[in-house]
Amino acid sequence: MAAVVVSHIVTFILLFVFLGDHRPPPSPEHMPPHPPHGILHGPFLGFCLSMAIQLLLLAVAAWIGSRSLARPMQKLAAAASILGNHKQPLAIPETGPEEARQSAKVFNQMQERLFQQMEERERFLAAVSHDLRTPLTRMKLRIEQIQHEATGEKLLNDVEEMRLMLDATLNYLRGSEESPQMLDVTSLVAAIVDNMQDEGKTVCMHGEAQPLPALPNELRRCISNLLENAITYGKTAQVSLHDSQQELLISIEDQGPGIPEADLEKVFAPFVRLAISRNKNTGGVGLGLSIAREVARRHQGSLILKNRPDQQGLIAELRLPRV
């Protein structure tokens, strides 16, 4: 628009100021016998110059505009070409037109999630390789002493522990092949609560929510893991649904001993179990919270733990965005 305005101003200046003839018309006796002729003469010359200036200004404006449009895309392509070559995500600047800023923002979010998943997998495999050595070593030592009767039972316990650990590991790594679909979360949570009540567990539910896009089996697994943890260590569990236009908050509270503030984030690491949960009678291998957080991330949501204000239990907050 600036180029068009400037070019028209220059055109009027050339036509009506510099190339215009403002002298009064000559009398017939003073007119030249042969008026000058030629295509590059008078107003036609001004017209040609004005068109050339317009084309030049428009070409410069088009070049600047195309460069400003292409530069964010070039940065995006360069960042995509080196994705995975660094240990940390390299955020690209969110500048340029609206579409370019949106593309840069989505790309930054995508690579952030990719790096989180890669780091999670690395920590997971490191934990597996470390924790599997302990039961394997015990098995090797006890097989050498198999003549004792009590040793055989201990060996079976070690094998069962390895089986549970491997099953949980495979389920964690296998992921999900579900497709998102509109899910009635209220009915899903109610069904989980009813099944647990039928098993004699103390659990209740409050609130309701509108349907939202989700992975049904994965979300069921996430909520079930959180409820099982709450009942195992807190004896009771209470599920609350808080719905809004932006997100759905699923809050699960128990009345257990809680978790030290310094360990609230550590318990999400694979195979991490606190001292209060190392009793094998509680079951599990330390993957429940890891799986629950991974499911939350697959829904573009979050899962956090926090102690209740009265220090009488733990609260697990699962946030699922509607966008």
Buried (B, 14 or more C-beta within 10 A) or exposed (E): EEBEEBBBEBBEBBBEEEBEEEEEEEEEEEEEEEEEEEEEEEEEBBBEBBEEBBEEBBEEBEEEEEEEEEEBBEBBEEBEEEBEEEEEBEBBEBEBEEEBBEBBEEBBEEBEBEBEBEEBEEBBEEBBEEBBEEBEEBBEEBEEEEEEEEBBEBBEBBEEBBEBBEEBBEEBEEEEEEEEEEBBBBEBBBEBBEEBEEEEBBBEBEBBBBBBBBBBEBBBBBBBBBBBBBBBBBEBBBBBBBBEEEBBBBBBBBBBBBBEEEEBEEBBBBBBBBEEBEEEEEEBBBBBBBBBBBBBBBBBBBBBBEBBEEEBBBBBBBBBEBE
